[in-house]
Amino acid sequence: MIQQIRLDAVVVMPNHVHMACALTKCSSLSRLMQSYKSFTAHRLVDLGAEAPVWQTGYHDHAARSEQEYVDCIRYLLDNPVRAELVDRAQDYPFLYAHEDWFNG
């Protein structure tokens, strides 16, 4: 299977998802998002979620520098804290990021 992205961080909030990733072998972000939404929607409906699972469209942001990408990941990781779901991001159960993001 061809890896389409390098996933650096993701947080699943109660009403939205944030992902920080780099495209690798994908022809377009829109194709990747369509595939992601289709795959996850089918799985969630199988688990009992009501369709439609996703809204039409998505919001993307292309980081123009390494620092901007770092800032985006820090913003993403702080979402559960800002929403007052946890006191520390690393305590949120629906968050993925390498542990180095929490040690700096």
C-alpha positions as CSV (number, residue, x, y, z in Angstrom):
1,M,0.0,0.0,0.0
2,I,1.3,3.4,-0.9
3,Q,1.6,5.9,2.0
4,Q,-0.3,9.0,1.0
5,I,0.5,11.2,4.0
6,R,2.9,11.6,6.8
7,L,0.6,12.2,9.8
8,D,2.3,14.4,12.4
9,A,-0.6,15.2,14.7
10,V,-4.4,14.7,14.8
11,V,-7.0,15.6,17.4
12,V,-10.6,14.4,17.2
13,M,-12.8,17.0,18.9
14,P,-16.5,16.5,19.7
15,N,-17.6,18.3,16.5
16,H,-14.5,18.5,14.2
17,V,-11.1,17.0,13.4
18,H,-7.7,18.7,13.1
19,M,-4.9,17.0,11.2
20,A,-1.3,18.1,10.5
21,C,0.1,16.1,7.7
22,A,2.4,16.2,4.7
23,L,1.3,14.9,1.4
24,T,3.6,12.2,0.0
25,K,2.2,10.1,-2.8
26,C,-1.2,11.7,-3.2
27,S,-2.2,13.5,-6.4
28,S,-4.2,16.1,-4.6
29,L,-5.5,17.1,-1.2
30,S,-9.1,17.0,-2.4
31,R,-8.7,13.3,-3.4
32,L,-7.1,12.5,-0.1
33,M,-9.9,14.2,1.8
34,Q,-12.6,12.4,-0.2
35,S,-10.9,9.1,0.5
36,Y,-10.5,9.9,4.2
37,K,-14.1,11.0,4.6
38,S,-15.5,8.0,2.7
39,F,-13.5,5.5,4.6
40,T,-14.2,7.0,8.1
41,A,-17.9,7.6,7.3
42,H,-18.4,3.9,6.3
43,R,-16.7,2.7,9.5
44,L,-18.6,5.1,11.7
45,V,-22.0,4.2,10.2
46,D,-21.1,0.5,10.8
47,L,-20.5,1.4,14.4
48,G,-23.9,3.1,14.7
49,A,-23.3,6.7,13.7
50,E,-26.0,8.5,11.7
51,A,-25.3,9.4,8.1
52,P,-24.2,11.8,6.9
53,V,-21.1,11.8,9.1
54,W,-19.3,14.7,7.5
55,Q,-20.2,18.1,6.3
56,T,-19.5,18.9,2.6
57,G,-16.1,20.5,2.1
58,Y,-13.2,21.1,4.5
59,H,-10.8,23.8,5.5
60,D,-7.2,23.5,4.7
61,H,-4.1,25.5,5.5
62,A,-0.8,25.1,3.8
63,A,2.1,26.1,6.1
64,R,4.7,28.2,4.2
65,S,7.6,27.6,6.6
66,E,8.8,25.1,9.2
67,Q,7.9,27.6,12.0
68,E,4.4,28.0,10.7
69,Y,3.9,24.3,10.6
70,V,5.2,24.0,14.2
71,D,2.7,26.8,15.2
72,C,-0.1,24.9,13.5
73,I,0.7,21.7,15.4
74,R,0.9,23.5,18.7
75,Y,-2.5,25.1,18.0
76,L,-4.0,21.7,17.0
77,L,-2.6,20.1,20.2
78,D,-4.0,22.9,22.4
79,N,-7.6,22.5,21.1
80,P,-8.8,20.2,23.9
81,V,-7.3,22.5,26.5
82,R,-8.9,25.6,25.0
83,A,-12.2,23.7,24.9
84,E,-11.8,22.9,28.6
85,L,-12.0,19.1,27.9
86,V,-8.7,18.5,29.7
87,D,-6.0,20.4,31.6
88,R,-3.1,19.0,29.6
89,A,-3.3,18.1,25.9
90,Q,-1.5,14.8,26.5
91,D,-4.4,13.7,28.7
92,Y,-6.9,13.9,25.9
93,P,-7.7,10.4,24.7
94,F,-8.5,11.3,21.0
95,L,-5.2,13.0,20.2
96,Y,-2.1,11.7,18.4
97,A,1.3,13.3,18.3
98,H,4.8,12.2,18.9
99,E,5.7,12.5,22.6
100,D,8.4,15.1,21.7
101,W,5.7,17.7,21.1
102,F,4.8,17.5,24.9
103,N,8.4,17.7,26.1
104,G,9.3,21.1,24.8
